[in-house]
């Protein structure tokens, strides 16, 4: 349905795509359209895989070549400058050529081709040089509080891929549910869950689309689904009152169960990260943890000396879980309110900080983590938290607000960290829009998909190009509608 008369020239100017290309060198000529007889050409291996996908998207045929006028050719060029996700797209003499050092760059080049055809009928004459500013770009999805089907998740993966987003975080364990089949602890799994076969299908599709799926098993808080099956693990205060969702970190069995789950699930996710949560542990949300949880305080002093406190036990828990996933070949991540200062035990520097809030007790500024030399990923709850039902003063984020006011250095609230604080891609490697299902029935899966469509497009733009957006919001949102799948 995309095939047109090749004689109609494509107007000059940068192609209309989301995210916008970083550099376009205009040349005179007719450009390229998918005309009758056009093929997608590539040699064997990864280029051929990407070429077949592009051919299917445009309704063309795939061929091993050689390329001729009218074709799109994909070429892998090891060592080409720009980084693993970069590509160059040259349109000359009625032919389009995508070159890239790695398969991810070839794929992103094909996304530019597809969007340019959807939005404007073809590609203008000239050269595009394109690459993302930030290496981590994506969506975080709470499947623990609300079950999403494999088909729904796969549709989101395709949407992410079209926007050149490369990460899907899966928060699949919380107080309300544990949503993936488990063989090590089947007793904790909720009736509605993904089977491992479905998970493998999701992970395979993600890999094909150059998206990394990041699993999260949050601990030592947010473990209500585990506690429901293993009530002896629940933390209780001095008066015997249960701490909702919190396991007793002084009980060795708590660590054993969580580590069993980490070891079971890590091999199912081939990406480099495993998220350990570590946020909102009830013992540390108390004004006086030592008095409220005297048994934990006593254990802390026994383990770490007279200065030991409950926060040291929690930090040691985080470090121990980080050691488990590092031993499984993963880089650990944790939420910022799981990191504490002034204790006997220091959080391991290898753990990536995922900064979401500055509202917790003893809140620390994002620059404090950066000045410690830590890597900080942006999930600023002011802009990037899509919380179902809008509890606790949350409001559904809008694409317009993200597009106009948010950027990677805006880690907390509405202002960026001070300019003397390092916030380049090596220190703030990106961010994710986050869907949290606190009031699971407030929206249907279809409403969630519709609600995050424009925020995802805005996040894509702001993480791909560090410059202020060129288009007005009205023009950008209209374009996002034209080029969407």
SULFEN-V343244 format. One record per residue. N is the residue number from 1. SS is DSSP state (helix for helix, strand for strand, loop for the rest). PHI is phi in whole degrees, -180 to 180 (* if undefined). OMEGA is omega in whole degrees, -180 to 180 (none if undefined). Layout:
# SULFEN-V343244
n: <N N>
ss: <SS SS>
phi: <PHI PHI>
omega: <OMEGA OMEGA>
This chain:
# SULFEN-V343244
n: <1 2 3 4 5 6 7 8 9 10 11 12 13 14 15 16 17 18 19 20 21 22 23 24 25 26 27 28 29 30 31 32 33 34 35 36 37 38 39 40 41 42 43 44 45 46 47 48 49 50 51 52 53 54 55 56 57 58 59 60 61 62 63 64 65 66 67 68 69 70 71 72 73 74 75 76 77 78 79 80 81 82 83 84 85 86 87 88 89 90 91 92 93 94 95 96 97 98 99 100 101 102 103 104 105 106 107 108 109 110 111 112 113 114 115 116 117 118 119 120 121 122 123 124 125 126 127 128 129 130 131 132 133 134 135 136 137 138 139 140 141 142 143 144 145 146 147 148 149 150 151 152 153 154 155 156 157 158 159 160 161 162 163 164 165 166 167 168 169 170 171 172 173 174 175 176 177 178 179 180 181 182 183 184 185 186 187 188 189 190 191 192 193 194 195 196 197 198 199 200 201 202 203 204 205 206 207 208 209 210 211 212 213 214 215 216 217 218 219 220 221 222 223 224 225 226 227 228 229 230 231 232 233 234 235 236 237 238 239 240 241 242 243 244 245 246 247 248 249 250 251 252 253 254 255 256 257 258 259 260 261 262 263 264 265 266 267 268 269 270 271 272 273 274 275 276 277 278 279 280 281 282 283 284 285 286 287 288 289 290 291 292 293 294 295 296 297 298 299 300 301 302 303 304 305 306 307 308 309 310 311 312 313 314 315 316 317 318 319 320 321 322 323 324 325 326 327 328 329 330 331 332 333 334 335 336 337 338 339 340 341 342 343 344 345 346 347 348 349 350 351 352 353 354 355 356 357 358 359 360 361 362 363 364 365 366 367 368 369 370 371 372 373 374 375 376 377 378 379 380 381 382 383 384 385 386 387 388 389 390 391 392 393 394 395 396 397 398 399 400 401 402 403 404 405 406 407 408 409 410 411 412 413 414 415 416 417 418 419 420 421 422 423 424 425 426 427 428 429 430 431 432 433 434 435 436 437 438 439 440 441 442 443 444 445 446 447 448 449 450 451 452 453 454 455 456 457 458 459 460 461 462 463 464 465 466 467 468 469 470 471 472 473 474 475 476 477 478 479 480 481 482 483 484 485>
ss: <loop loop loop loop loop loop loop loop loop loop loop loop loop loop loop loop loop loop loop loop loop loop strand strand strand strand loop loop loop loop loop strand loop loop loop loop loop loop strand strand strand strand loop loop loop helix helix helix helix helix helix helix helix helix helix helix helix helix loop loop strand strand strand loop loop loop loop loop loop loop loop strand strand strand strand strand loop loop loop loop loop loop loop loop loop loop strand strand strand strand strand strand loop loop strand strand strand strand strand strand loop loop helix helix helix helix helix helix helix helix helix helix helix helix helix helix helix helix helix helix loop loop strand loop loop strand strand strand strand strand loop loop loop loop loop strand strand strand strand strand strand strand loop loop loop loop loop loop loop helix helix helix helix helix helix helix helix helix helix helix helix helix loop loop loop loop strand strand strand strand strand strand strand loop loop loop loop strand loop strand loop loop loop loop loop helix helix helix loop loop loop loop loop strand loop helix helix helix helix helix helix helix helix helix helix helix helix helix loop loop loop strand strand strand strand strand strand strand strand loop loop loop loop helix helix helix helix helix helix loop helix helix helix strand strand strand loop loop loop loop loop strand strand strand strand strand strand loop loop loop loop helix helix helix helix helix helix helix helix helix helix helix helix helix helix helix loop loop loop loop loop loop strand strand strand strand strand loop loop loop loop helix helix helix loop loop loop loop helix helix helix helix loop helix helix helix helix helix helix helix helix helix helix helix loop loop loop loop loop helix helix helix helix helix helix helix helix helix helix helix helix helix helix helix helix helix helix loop loop loop strand strand strand strand strand helix helix helix loop loop loop loop loop loop loop loop loop loop loop loop loop strand strand strand strand loop loop loop loop loop loop loop loop loop loop helix helix helix helix helix helix loop loop loop loop strand strand strand loop loop loop loop loop loop strand strand strand loop loop loop loop loop loop loop loop loop loop loop helix helix helix helix helix helix helix loop loop loop loop loop loop strand loop loop strand loop loop loop loop loop loop loop loop loop loop loop loop loop loop strand strand strand strand strand strand strand loop loop loop helix helix helix loop loop helix helix helix helix helix helix helix helix helix helix helix helix helix helix helix helix helix helix helix helix loop loop loop loop loop loop loop loop helix helix helix helix helix helix helix helix helix helix helix loop loop>
phi: <* -90 -74 -135 -71 -71 -72 -79 -70 -87 -57 -70 119 -57 -64 -85 -140 -125 -74 -63 -69 -76 -145 -134 -105 -78 -133 -82 156 -80 80 -135 -129 -75 -96 -54 88 -67 -130 -108 -118 -163 -73 -67 92 -58 -56 -66 -60 -68 -66 -63 -64 -63 -59 -65 -64 -99 72 -106 -104 -97 -147 -78 104 -73 -76 -138 -53 101 -89 -111 -117 -112 -133 -85 -126 -58 89 -61 -67 123 102 -65 -103 -86 -156 -122 -128 -110 -115 -156 54 65 -131 -113 -127 -106 -122 -161 -76 -141 -63 -60 -64 -58 -60 -66 -61 -68 -67 -65 -61 -61 -65 -63 -71 -62 -86 -142 88 172 -109 -75 -63 137 -126 -109 -121 -141 -168 -76 -75 -118 -81 -114 -146 178 -129 -109 -125 -87 -96 -79 -79 -140 -77 -115 -72 -61 -61 -64 -64 -64 -63 -67 -59 -65 -66 -58 -62 -63 -92 61 -90 -129 -146 -127 -88 -114 -94 -107 -136 -161 -64 -88 180 -124 -110 -130 -51 -129 -97 -76 -142 -62 -66 -90 -78 -76 -56 -91 -160 -84 -76 -66 -64 -65 -61 -62 -64 -63 -66 -64 -61 -57 -62 -61 -96 62 -116 -95 -93 -105 -78 -133 -114 -76 -159 -88 -94 57 -117 -59 -66 -70 -64 -59 -90 -132 -62 -67 -85 -72 -77 -131 -84 -60 -92 90 -77 -71 -92 -57 76 -102 -88 -80 -76 -89 -99 -57 -66 -60 -64 -63 -65 -63 -66 -56 -69 -60 -69 -70 -90 -54 -67 -80 -119 -75 -71 -84 -117 -140 -90 -103 70 78 -92 50 -75 -56 -61 -95 -91 -77 -65 -138 -58 -64 -81 -72 -126 -63 -68 -66 -63 -65 -65 -63 -67 -67 -81 -120 95 -61 -89 -64 -132 -59 -62 -70 -63 -67 -66 -64 -59 -60 -62 -67 -68 -62 -65 -63 -73 -63 -66 -97 86 -113 -88 -79 -122 -157 -69 -63 -81 -100 -110 -128 -110 78 -97 -72 -103 -107 -61 -59 -70 -78 -82 -73 -86 -105 -88 -124 -144 -126 -107 -76 -60 70 -55 -113 -72 -61 -64 -63 -68 -65 -69 -80 90 -86 -87 -128 -99 -93 -130 -51 -70 -70 -118 -113 -104 -103 -106 -62 86 52 -77 51 69 -71 -130 -57 -69 -111 -61 -61 -69 -62 -61 -91 -130 -100 -157 -53 -72 -85 -92 -146 64 -108 -114 -72 -66 -55 -65 -83 -93 -70 -132 -70 -59 -77 -108 -118 -74 148 -169 -143 -72 -122 -98 -119 -107 -58 -116 -58 -89 -67 -141 -78 -55 -66 -68 -61 -58 -68 -69 -95 -60 -74 -57 -65 -62 -67 -60 -57 -63 -73 -92 -84 -126 -74 -80 -56 -58 -82 -81 -68 -62 -61 -71 -65 -67 -65 -63 -58 -71 -71 -96 -70 -62>
omega: <180 -173 -177 176 -176 -176 179 -176 174 -179 178 -180 -179 179 -179 -177 177 -2 179 178 -176 -176 178 178 -174 173 180 -180 -173 -175 -178 172 175 -175 178 -180 180 179 167 -169 175 174 -178 179 -177 177 180 178 -179 180 179 179 179 179 179 -179 -176 -179 178 176 175 177 179 176 3 -178 178 178 -178 -176 165 -180 177 -177 174 179 180 179 177 -176 173 -180 -171 -180 -178 175 169 -179 -178 176 -176 176 177 -180 176 -179 176 174 -179 179 -178 -175 -180 178 175 180 -179 174 178 177 176 178 -177 -178 179 177 179 -172 -175 176 -179 -176 177 175 177 -177 175 172 -167 177 179 174 -175 -175 179 -174 180 -174 172 -173 177 176 -178 -179 -179 180 172 -177 176 180 -180 180 179 176 177 177 180 177 178 -177 179 179 -179 172 -167 -177 172 174 179 175 -169 179 178 -179 -173 -179 170 -159 173 178 179 174 -179 178 -178 -178 -176 -171 179 179 175 -178 171 171 177 176 177 178 179 178 178 -177 178 178 180 -180 178 -178 178 177 176 175 -178 180 174 166 -175 175 5 172 176 -179 -177 180 176 -179 179 178 -177 -173 180 -179 -172 176 176 -179 -175 180 179 -180 -179 175 -171 174 -173 173 179 -178 173 180 -179 -180 177 180 -178 -178 -180 -180 174 -178 177 -178 179 -171 -177 -179 -179 -178 -172 -178 -173 -173 166 -178 -176 178 176 -178 169 175 -170 -179 -178 172 175 179 -179 -176 -177 -180 -177 -179 -173 -180 176 179 179 179 178 179 -180 -177 -169 179 -173 180 -178 180 -179 180 178 175 -180 178 177 175 179 -179 180 178 176 179 179 -176 174 177 177 176 -177 169 -178 170 175 178 -172 -179 170 180 -177 177 174 -180 175 -179 -179 177 -179 -177 -179 -178 177 178 173 -171 -179 -172 169 -175 -176 175 -179 -175 178 179 180 179 178 179 -179 179 174 -179 -177 172 -175 178 -171 169 -175 -176 176 -175 -163 -179 177 -171 -175 -180 178 177 171 176 173 173 -180 -179 177 175 -178 -179 177 -176 -173 -169 -176 172 -176 178 178 -172 -177 -179 -173 -178 177 173 -178 -175 179 -180 -178 180 178 -176 178 -178 173 -170 177 -177 179 164 -174 174 177 -170 -177 174 -165 -176 -177 178 173 175 179 177 176 -180 179 -176 -178 -173 -179 173 178 178 179 177 178 -179 -174 177 -180 -174 -177 -178 174 -178 -178 -178 168 178 180 -180 -179 -178 176 178 179 176 -178 -172 -177 179 none>
